[in-house]
Amino acid sequence: MEAPVGRQSFYALGHSEKELQRLSRQGQVFGPFTRQLFEQAGISRGMRVLDVGCGSGDVAF
């Protein structure tokens, strides 16, 4: 997870493989809650939403 050339990344918890694994586990734990939240909000496949600073991208339709 390196910053693109010419840009710096300031993620507080770093960009190590260990941190990526932590974010992945976090996504697995919160996955069912996230899915339920999206369903209750009426968000469904094919819709567009803005994802700002939400981890490693594990939430995707």
Contacts in CASP RR format, 6 or more apart in sequence:
PFRMAT RR
TARGET T0000
AUTHOR 0000-0000-0000
METHOD contacts of the structure
MODEL  1
MEAPVGRQSFYALGHSEKELQRLSRQGQVFGPFTRQLFEQAGISRGMRVL
DVGCGSGDVAF
1 9 0 8 1.000
1 15 0 8 1.000
1 19 0 8 1.000
1 20 0 8 1.000
1 56 0 8 1.000
2 9 0 8 1.000
2 15 0 8 1.000
3 9 0 8 1.000
9 15 0 8 1.000
13 19 0 8 1.000
13 22 0 8 1.000
20 56 0 8 1.000
23 55 0 8 1.000
23 56 0 8 1.000
23 58 0 8 1.000
24 56 0 8 1.000
24 58 0 8 1.000
26 55 0 8 1.000
27 34 0 8 1.000
27 58 0 8 1.000
27 59 0 8 1.000
28 58 0 8 1.000
31 58 0 8 1.000
31 59 0 8 1.000
34 59 0 8 1.000
38 44 0 8 1.000
43 49 0 8 1.000
44 61 0 8 1.000
45 61 0 8 1.000
46 61 0 8 1.000
47 61 0 8 1.000
51 57 0 8 1.000
51 59 0 8 1.000
END
